[in-house]
């Protein structure tokens, strides 16, 4: 029996949940994203790192359907975003770096609004899902308060809860820890890891190398619109010839030296 979630309306796809094929975005002659090829398997918690202006947020916005690529393709769950945008978006939850919310709604009203956008019915299961997420993100006490009274961290947690509401197969996240206190950051990291165990694919852009090293199973580093390294944290350290933290690897790679991919991109990704 249908449960009304986006997950139930998505096709089953065991590998290659996210595929970026020759993805390019040009602004006034500048290649913000330059012929990007990348594949992320189902259930992977994937970290997308790079210095300011490297192309992270541009890539994220194209994946979320906010920006149109200059060229190339975005395939999510086996579907082309350009050809089947509605079907793709039913499978994707998006968490932006700067949450935009309807502040004259209460937290509960906003969650119900999101449920409606995804075509979730108003059955008891949906109500229970909303209550569960508000409780999970420590917002249950403020569910009937106007969002305009929320702190930035509370708004960020509400956006995360709303993104998880329809049980998306893919979660695209841009700088999730901005504005969160240490307790909130710990909560979000635990939730992301649990979602990965449930086979949700997470694509996360972050400046927090500590977060990436702790939670991401695979990491790609982008610079000047191109991926310069990819692999697990340990693989990147070995490939870069660096001992110590992921920060040391990141600094070495983004200072101008490039290395081969720790995990080579397959022919299917080119």
SELOLUM-216134 format. One record per atom (N, C-alpha, C, O, CB): x, y, z. Coordinates in steps of 0.05 Angstrom, whole numbers, plus 5000, padded with zeros to 4 digits. Glycine has a CB too. Layout:
REM SELOLUM-216134
XYZ...
This chain:
REM SELOLUM-216134
501749765000500050005000501850255000503650265016498150005025501350444983503050684981503150835008501150865021502050874960505550925015505751075041505851375036506051525056508350985055505651465011505551755006508251885007508452135004503851885026510451735010513151855011514251874983513451724965514951695029516252064980517652084954519051824948519251744925519552314954520151694969521551444965519951234951520951084935522551344992517351224958515651014946515051074917514350884902513051004961515451314908514951384880517451384863517251434839513551644878519751324874522251324860522851044850522050844862524551424877524251024828525050764818527250644835528650784849526050794789527350384835529450244850532050254833532050194809528649954856534250334846536850354832539050294852539250424872537150654820540550094846542449994867545150134866546450164887542849704863546050224842548550364841548250614824546250644810550850184829550250794826550051034810547651204816546251294798550150964781547051244842544751394850544951684840542951804832544451394880547451794840547952064829550052034807552151914812548852264851549552144783551552144762551652424750549552524740550951924740553952544751554352804738556152754713558352644716555653014757555152824690556452744665557153004649555353134639554652554648559753054647560753294632559253544641558653714625560453254602558753564667557153794677558754044677561054064687556253734706557654254664559054504660557154744665554854734657560354524632558254944679556755194683558655424678560755444691555455214711557855594659559555824651558156084658555856124649560355814621559456254673558456524679560256724665562656754672558356574710559256864645560657084632563556994624565457144629560857324650563656764612566256654603567856504624569856384617567856884593566956514649568356374670567156094675564756074678568356534697568755894675567855624680567655574710569555494723569755404666565355624721564955574750564955284756566055194777562255694760563855114738564054824739564954744712563654814692561254694748567154584711568454534685568654234678570454094688571354654685566754144662566753864652566953664675568753494675569053824632565153694695565253524719563953254713561753234704563753664742565453044720564452764718564752624745566852614757566052604696562452524754562452414781560152214784557952254774562252634802560651994799558551804805558651744834560751694846558951544788556251744847556051684876554051454879551851464869555051934892554951244892553251004895551151044917551451214935555050764901549150874915546950884934547950844963549650674968544850674928546951004981547550975009550151105018550951085041547650695016551651234999554151355006553751635019552051785010555951384981555251685039555351955051557852085038560052035047555551955083557352255018559352365001559952655008558152825008558552344972562552715014563352985020564453124996566053014980565452975042563653374992564553534969565953784980564653964989562053614950568653784978570253984990571554164969571954074947572353865009572254404978573754584960573954864972572254924989572454594933575855024963576055294973573755464963572155384946578755424965573555704974571455894965571755944935573955984925571656164980569455934921569555984892570355744875570755774851571356204886570555514888571455274873569355154855569955014836572455064892566755214861564655104845562754924861560954794849565754944822563154904887561454724904558554804903556854634896562454724932557955044910555155134912553855134885551455074882554955404925555355214864554155204837553354924829551254874818556255314816555054724836554454444830551954364846550154234835556854264838551854434871549554364888546954484877544954344876550054464917547054734869544654864858543754734832541354724827545155154855545654644816544854504791543554244798541554164785547254464773544654094818543453844826540653874838538953694835545253704846540254104851537554154863535554264843533254304850537854344886536454324818534654424798534254724800532454834787532054294800535954864815535655154818537155294796536155504786536855244846539455194787540955304765540855104741540854864745543855364773540755214717540855044693543755024684545055224680539055154671544754774679547454744669547854874642545954884626548254454668550254964636550855054609550954824590549954834567553555204609552054594600552054344585552454114604553054154628554254354563552053874594552353634611549753544622547653664618554353694633549853324637547453194648547753134678549853094688546852944633545453134691545153054719543152824720540852864714544353294738544052584728542352354731542152284760544152254774543352114714539652274770539152194798537151964798534951984786538152434814537951744810536251504811535551414783533351314778533751564827537451444764537051354737535451534719534951464696535851094738534651764730533051954714534552214709536052304726530352014729534152314685535452564677533852804687531552834682535652574645535252974703533953204715532753384694530553504699535953354732534053424671533153604651530553494637528853654629535253654630530353234635528153104621525753034639523453044630529052854607526352974664524252894683524553044709524852914730524352584688524353304709524953464733523153404756524053384779524753754727520553364752518753314774519253044787519353024811515853324764519752844770520252574781522852574797523052454818520452374758524952714787527452724801527152874828528052774848529652874784525753094828525453254852523753104873523953164897524153524846522052914865520552754884522452574900521852484922518452584870524852524889526752344901528952494917530552364931528152174880528952764916531152914927530153104949528153244946532453084905531653104971531353304991533653504990535953414986531153175020533153764992535253964989535354135014533354235024534654144965537854165025538254325048540254545040542654485038539354155073539354795036541155015028542855115051542255055074539555235015544855275044546555385065545155615080545655665104549155485053543255745066541755955079538755895077537555935056542356235066537655795098534855705097532955935091533056155104534055565122531055895073528956085068526355955077525655735068528756165038524956095095522555975107520256185106520756425106523055885135517856085107515556265109515156315139513956155153512956135096516156545148516456595176513856655191513756655215518256825181511656695176509056745188507556475193505356475203507356935171508856255186507755995192509055895218511255975225508255795169507755715231508955575253510655345242510455275219506755465274512255235259513855005251512154775241512754655220515654905273509954725255508154505247506754565220506554395203505954465269505854815216504654895191506554875168505754785146503555185194509054945173511054925151511454635143511654575119513755055160511654455163512054175156509654065141510053905122512454015182507254145148504854055133504854165104504054035086502354135148505854415102506154535075508054375058507454325034507054825078510254295069512254135054511053865046511453765024514854095070509553745065508253485059506353515035506253335018506753385084504953735034503153785011504653814985503753724965501554035017506953954986508553994961509453724950509553694925510954164967510053534967510953274958508553074953509052844947512753154978506153174956503853004951503352804972501952604967504152874925504452844996503852655018501052705028500152935031505952695041499652495033496852515043496852615072498952635084495352255040494552665082494252765109493452545129492152595149492252995111494352305122493752075139495252095165497152255169494351815125494551925183495851915210498851875207500351985223494551705227499651705188502551645184504151905178506351935188502951445162502952085163504352335157504552515182506652625187502852485134502352525197502352675222504552565241505952725254499552675235504652305243506552185261509452235251511252285267506051885263509852235225512452295214513352575221515652625228512452245183511552765218512053045225512853075254514853205261509653225218511252955272511752975300514452845307515952945324509452835316515052615294517552485299519952665292521852675307517752225283519752795268522052955259522353215276524553295282521653035230520153335284520353565302521553485328523153645340517553685306520853255338522053165363525053095359526753155376520552915374525652965336528452885331530253125329532553105339528552725305529353345318530953585315530553785338531154025335530353715288529453685360529153855384527454095379527954315389531853935395525254065363523554285357520654245366518854415362523554335327520154025379517353955387516154165405513854235403517353685401517754275423516754475442515854735428514154885438518854545463517054785404516555035390514854995364514655165347519155175382513654765362512154695337509854885331509154925308511154405339508655005352506455185347507155475349505455655350504255125368509855535350510855805350511455895322512255735305513355825368511156155316511856255290514856225284516456265302510956555288515456155260518256115252519956365256522356355261518456015223518656605254520156855257521356875285523257035289518357085252520356725304521456725331523756525335524956525356519256675351524256365315526356155317529156285314529456485300525955935296531056165328533856245323534756135296533355975284535656145346537156225287538156125261538555825262537855685243540856265254539655725284540055435287537455285286537355065274541555375313535455385299532855255298531655245270530455045261530855395317531955465256531055475228532555275211531355135194531355765216535155255215536655055200535754775206535554605188539655085206535254715231534254445238531454395227530854165219534254415269529854605225527154565214527354505184525954335174525454825218529154635170529554585141530554295138529654155119531654775129532354205155533253925153531053725158530753535143535553885173529353785178527153605183525253605160524253385152525653705208524753825147522853835124524053695100522553575085522254135117526653705097527953565075527753265078527553115058530853645072527753165103527552885108524652775109524152535108528952815134522752965110519952885113518952685093517752485101518253135112519452725067518452535047520152285043519752135024518052665021522052245061523952015059525352005031525051815016522451745064526852215024528152224998530252014995531451935015529352504993530751924971532851734966535551874964537651754969532351584939535452134958537952294956537552554972535452684970538652364926539552614988539452865004541853034995544152954998539552805035541353274984543453454975543653684995541653815001542753564946546053715006546353885030548654085025550854005017546953725055548154345029550154555026550754675053549054815065549254765006553154625064554054735089552054695112550954885122554655035086551654445120549554385140550054485168548154525183549154095141552554535175553154605202553254905208553754995231555854495210552655075188552655365192550555435212548155375208552255505165551355575233549455675252548655485274547055545291547055765239549655235273548955035293550955045316553355075312548854755280549955015340551654985363552854705364551954535349550155055390554754645382556054385382553954155386554253945373558054365404551954195402549953985406548353945380547853715373548054055429547654155367546154135342547854005320546853835305545354405332550454065319552253945300552453645305552453485286554954075301552753565330552853285336550353135328550452915318553453245366548053255333545453145326545353095296544552885287543153325336546053305281545853285252547753075241546952925223546453555239550153055251552052855242550952575247551152395230554752885255549852535270548652275277546352205258546051975249547752265306544652405253542352355235543352285207542252105194540552605234545352435197546352375170547452095168547051955148548552585163548952015188550151745188547951525189548151325176552051705211545851585204543651395206542151375179541351165170541651475228541751605166540451605139542151455119541051315102540051895130544751475121546551325103546151025107546150865088549451405106545950945132545550655139542850555127542550325121545650615169540950745124538350675113538350685082536250685070536250845124540750715071541050725041540350985029540151005004539450505029539851195045539651465033542351555024544351525038538451665054542551675000545051774989545252074996543452224989545251734958547352145010547752425018550152545003552352445003548252445048549552774991551652924977551953184992550253364990550952974946554153215006554453435025556853615018559153525018554753325053556353865013558454065010558954185038557154265052557654284989561454205045562154315071564954435072566754345057561854105093565254645088567954755094569154625118571454665124567755055097567554465133568454345157569954085151568653875147566154295177572554095150574153855145573853645167573953405162577053925141573353745191572953555214570453395209570453155214572853715240568353525200565753385195566153185173565252955175563553585188567453265151567853095128569452845136568752615128569353235105571652885151573252665160571752465178572252225177575752765174569952575194568552405213566252245201565952015208567452585235564752365182562352235174562352135145560851955138560052415177564052245127563952185099565451935092567751895100564952415082564151755077565451505068567251565044569251425039563451295061566551765029568051835005568052145002566152275010566951704979570252244992570652544990571752614963573452474952572452645013570752824951571952944927572753224934571253374948569952934903574953314923575953584927575853724900576953624880578853594938574453944899574154094874575654364876575754494897571154154868576954434854578454684853578154794825578654654805581454654861577455054823577155184796575255024778575655004754579855214783573154924791571054784775571654494768570054374755570554934751574054394775574754124768575453954793576454064813577154124749574753704792575553524814578453454812579453364791573853264814579953504833582853454833583553214849585853114846584353704844581753104866582352864881579752744891577752884895584252924905579752484894577352344904578152084917579951944908575452284880576752014939577251764953576351794982575252004990580151684951576951594998576451615027578551805039580551865025576451335041578151885063580152055076582851925077584852065072579252125105582951675083585551535084586751505056589151535053585151255096585151455036586151435009587251694999589351704985583951344989585951915007586952184999589652245012591452355000584952395006589852165037592452205051594652055038596852165033592152115081594151805031596251645018596951754990599251774983595351345015594851824975595351924948596852194948598452254930592751964933596352354969597752614971600452594985602052784984595952814986601052364997603552325011603652495036605752605043605852394993601352525049601152695073600352535097598452375096599252935068601752575119600952455145599352655161599752895158603452365161597552565177596052745195593152775186591852585178597453005196592253025188589453085185588653125156590253165138588753325201585953115151584853175125585453465118585753535094581853125124585753645138586453925133589053945118589354105100586454085159591053775126593653785114593453705084594753815067595653595129591853495079591453405052590153625035591053685013589653155051588053745046586553955032588354195025588354285003584254045049589954275045591754505040593854445019594454615002593154585066594954205019596854134999595654134971596854244952598153865005593354014969592153984942591154244931591454294907589753794944590154414948588954664938591054894936590355114929586754754955593454834942595655034938596755024910598755154904597854994959595454864893596354864865597254594855597354554831598455054861598054404873598954144864596553964860594653954876600954024884596553814838594453624832595453344833597853294826593153684804593853164842594552874842592452724827590252824822594852774871593152474821591152304807588952234827589352254851592452044796586552164816584352094834585151844850586151654840581852034817584651864876585151624893583351394884584151164886584651694923580951464875579151264863578651354834577151544830576451224879579951234814579651334787576751334778575251154785581351164768575951534762573351544751573151334729574851324711572651824741571051174729570750964709569851084682569151314680568750754718570050914662569251004635566351084634565551264618569850784615564750964652561851024651561351304662559151414658560250824668563251424676562851684687563851904668563452144673564351704714565151834647566352034629564452114608565152284591568951924616
